[in-house]
Amino acid sequence: MHTFPDAKTVARALKPDEPVILNRPHAAKRAAEFFVGKFPGKVLYAVKANPAPDLIEVLWDAGVTHYDTASIAEVRLVRGVLPDATLCFMHPIKTPSAIREAYFKHGVKTFSLDSIEELEKIVEACRNPETGEPAQDLRLCVRIRVSSEYSELSLASKFGCDLLEAPELLQQARQHCDWLGICFHVGSQAMTPFAFVQALDRTRAAIAEASVVIDMIDVGGGFPSIYPGMEPPPLEDYFAIIHQHFYALPIAYNAELWCEPGRALCAEYSSMIVKVEKRRGSELYINDGAYGALYDAAHVAWRFPANALEDDLRDGLEDFAFYGPTCDDADYMAGPFPLPADIQAGDYIEIGMLGAYGAAMKTGFNGFGDAECVIVTDEPMLSLFNGTRVREDSDNVVSLR
């Protein structure tokens, strides 16, 4: 993979007709070191956010040893890249064959579940095939449903048992595992640490009702990155408030605290160069879009930072919308994306903060989707980890005393 100093250099050197993905390994390394060094527990990378093998290796080298996988394909991928990593199968609904392969072939011991049916499936799939004896080393995580009201993207509907179901499920799971945890997900891009307070309060209620020993609390993902119009509080505030409420839970004295960041670890890893193919008023037709790395810009109106790469654009900024390259009218991104008012066909734009879900969501619809990847050594367009944000005393963190 070729290395360049920045996006402008890439555009001038390659003059690309297809999108170019710009990867910044140093940015992902810095984010991982931040989490590993400051989160008061174990950090799992949520592989779904960006499954690129190069990125997974960068995170491993930066100290991330545990990986949240959501499919047998992700289990195979990470095990192939990292033979010594600890893999956790955290999708609450899995096929028996996927469970068996993960357990017997890839050494996965940790499984998430949110129903009695899934518990029975895991127990049965992990039986010794010769003796029929149940597995003695299962590590089970019961997922409870929590609110996503403080997050930009909700994850409150699909998975998780409610508080009426949780006690019985915890009691049943305790009988079949060596180690029992509770996990939840507050939703993607949680814009306040209090999202985790609500979730941990629900966790406390579930534990109290079940009266079982809990060995681990997994607060999931939801840790935010920074985008136009979305500047979150310092991540240290999230860590501090989670730490406070974790230690107030009725759990085992040696219980572990886990988190599963995806977006926060990889958002700054990638940006993309696109080419303007046509201008129609305040609409720019570009060569990536709703079926490519800009899926979120189209489908959930996510605003990514955009920067024109031509030196001869001198007019003031104007708000633009984008159309992608396919024949589908849904290939539209409303933005707004502020760019020089004199931008035109043939010009290049860098779109930032695409490391999370951008590469993972690309398709080949309509024959589009090819993109060269290069490494750049400059800073991401926006960053939570480059030292420019100074954490001051915050009202977000309060004492429990």
PEHU-V580197 format. One record per backbone hydrogen bond with DSSP energy under -1.0 kcal/mol. CO is the residue of the C=O (numbers start at 1). NH is the residue of the N-H. E is the energy in kcal/mol with one decimal. If there is no record, write none. Layout:
# PEHU-V580197
co,nh,e
CO,NH,E
CO,NH,E
This chain:
# PEHU-V580197
co,nh,e
2,375,-3.1
4,377,-1.4
6,10,-1.6
7,11,-2.6
8,12,-2.3
9,13,-2.3
10,14,-2.8
11,15,-1.8
19,372,-1.3
20,273,-2.8
21,374,-2.5
22,271,-1.9
23,376,-2.4
24,27,-1.1
24,28,-1.5
25,29,-2.5
26,30,-1.9
27,31,-2.1
28,32,-2.4
29,33,-2.5
30,34,-1.8
31,35,-2.2
32,36,-3.0
33,37,-2.1
34,38,-2.0
35,39,-2.5
39,41,-1.8
42,259,-1.7
45,47,-1.1
45,68,-2.5
46,49,-1.8
47,50,-1.2
49,357,-3.7
52,56,-2.3
53,57,-2.2
54,58,-1.9
55,59,-2.5
56,60,-2.1
57,61,-2.6
58,62,-1.3
59,64,-2.5
60,63,-1.7
65,86,-2.6
66,45,-2.0
67,88,-2.5
68,47,-1.9
69,90,-2.4
71,75,-2.0
72,76,-2.6
73,77,-2.4
74,78,-2.6
75,79,-2.4
76,80,-2.2
77,81,-1.7
78,82,-3.5
82,85,-1.3
86,67,-2.4
88,69,-2.8
88,90,-1.1
89,112,-2.2
95,99,-2.2
96,100,-2.7
97,101,-2.5
98,102,-2.5
99,103,-2.6
100,104,-3.0
101,105,-1.9
101,106,-1.4
102,108,-2.9
109,139,-2.7
110,89,-2.6
111,141,-2.5
113,143,-3.1
115,119,-1.8
116,120,-2.7
117,121,-1.9
118,122,-2.5
119,123,-2.5
120,124,-2.3
121,125,-2.6
122,126,-1.6
124,127,-1.2
128,132,-2.7
133,128,-3.1
138,178,-2.6
139,111,-2.2
140,181,-3.0
141,113,-2.2
142,183,-2.3
143,161,-2.5
148,151,-2.1
150,191,-2.5
153,188,-1.9
161,145,-2.8
162,166,-2.1
165,169,-1.9
166,170,-2.8
167,171,-2.3
168,172,-2.6
169,173,-2.7
170,174,-2.2
173,176,-1.7
179,140,-1.9
180,215,-3.1
180,216,-1.0
181,142,-2.6
182,218,-3.1
183,144,-2.3
188,153,-1.9
189,152,-1.5
192,195,-1.6
193,196,-1.7
194,198,-1.9
195,199,-1.4
196,200,-2.5
197,201,-2.0
198,202,-1.8
199,203,-1.9
200,204,-2.3
201,205,-1.8
202,206,-2.1
203,207,-2.3
204,208,-2.5
205,209,-1.9
206,210,-2.0
207,211,-2.5
214,252,-2.2
215,256,-2.6
216,182,-1.9
217,258,-2.9
218,184,-1.3
220,260,-2.7
222,190,-2.9
227,230,-2.6
230,227,-2.0
234,237,-1.4
235,239,-2.3
236,240,-2.5
237,241,-2.1
238,242,-2.2
239,243,-2.4
240,244,-2.3
241,245,-2.0
242,246,-2.4
243,247,-1.8
246,249,-1.6
249,251,-1.8
252,255,-1.9
256,217,-2.5
257,42,-3.0
258,219,-2.5
259,44,-2.7
261,46,-2.0
262,266,-1.6
263,267,-2.7
266,269,-1.5
267,355,-1.9
269,24,-3.3
270,354,-2.2
271,22,-2.8
272,351,-3.0
273,20,-1.8
274,349,-2.5
276,346,-3.5
278,285,-3.0
280,283,-1.6
282,321,-2.2
283,280,-3.0
284,323,-2.5
285,277,-3.7
285,278,-1.2
289,292,-2.1
289,294,-1.2
291,363,-2.4
292,295,-1.1
294,298,-1.4
295,299,-2.9
296,300,-1.8
296,302,-2.1
305,352,-2.7
307,350,-3.0
316,341,-2.7
318,339,-2.5
320,337,-2.4
321,284,-2.8
322,333,-3.1
323,286,-3.0
328,331,-1.8
330,332,-2.4
331,324,-2.5
333,322,-2.9
337,320,-1.4
339,318,-3.0
340,343,-1.7
344,347,-1.9
347,276,-3.0
348,309,-2.6
349,274,-2.7
350,307,-2.4
351,272,-2.3
357,361,-1.8
364,367,-2.1
365,368,-1.7
372,21,-3.3
374,23,-3.1
375,4,-2.8
